[in-house]
């Protein structure tokens, strides 16, 4: 089983912007990094972009 990288994020949300802004910031991080870079077991522990590149090659 491959070793998984531990990743931490610093999400900056200005004070007073509310929960909606915080939720949007968190969603953006998940959508940007986790779904596109994180290795998926169903893809042979490749990230989606790497998997698609491998399919085309």
C-alpha positions in Angstrom: 0.0 0.0 0.0 1.5 3.4 -1.0 2.4 5.9 1.7 -0.1 8.8 1.6 1.2 12.3 1.9 -0.1 14.4 4.8 -1.3 17.7 3.6 -2.3 20.7 5.6 -3.9 23.9 4.3 -4.0 27.4 5.6 -7.3 28.9 4.6 -7.6 32.6 5.0 -11.0 34.1 5.5 -11.3 37.7 6.6 -12.9 38.2 10.0 -16.6 39.3 9.8 -17.2 37.7 6.4 -19.4 35.0 7.8 -19.9 31.3 7.5 -20.8 31.4 3.8 -17.3 32.9 2.9 -15.7 30.2 5.1 -17.6 27.4 3.5 -16.8 28.8 0.0 -13.1 29.0 0.9 -13.0 25.4 2.2 -15.0 24.1 -0.8 -12.5 25.9 -3.2 -9.5 24.1 -1.5 -11.2 20.7 -1.7 -12.3 21.2 -5.3 -9.0 22.6 -6.4 -6.5 20.3 -4.6 -8.2 17.3 -3.2 -10.2 16.3 -6.1 -7.6 17.0 -8.8 -4.3 16.1 -7.2 -5.1 13.6 -4.5 -4.3 10.0 -5.5 -7.3 7.8 -5.8 -7.1 4.0 -5.2 -9.6 3.4 -8.0 -7.2 5.1 -10.4 -4.2 3.1 -9.4 -3.1 5.7 -6.8 -2.7 8.4 -9.5 -4.3 11.8 -9.4 -7.0 12.4 -11.9 -4.9 14.5 -14.2 -2.1 11.9 -14.1 -4.6 9.2 -14.9 -6.0 11.0 -17.9 -2.5 11.7 -19.2 -1.7 8.0 -18.9 -4.9 7.1 -20.8 -4.0 9.4 -23.7 -0.4 8.2 -24.0 
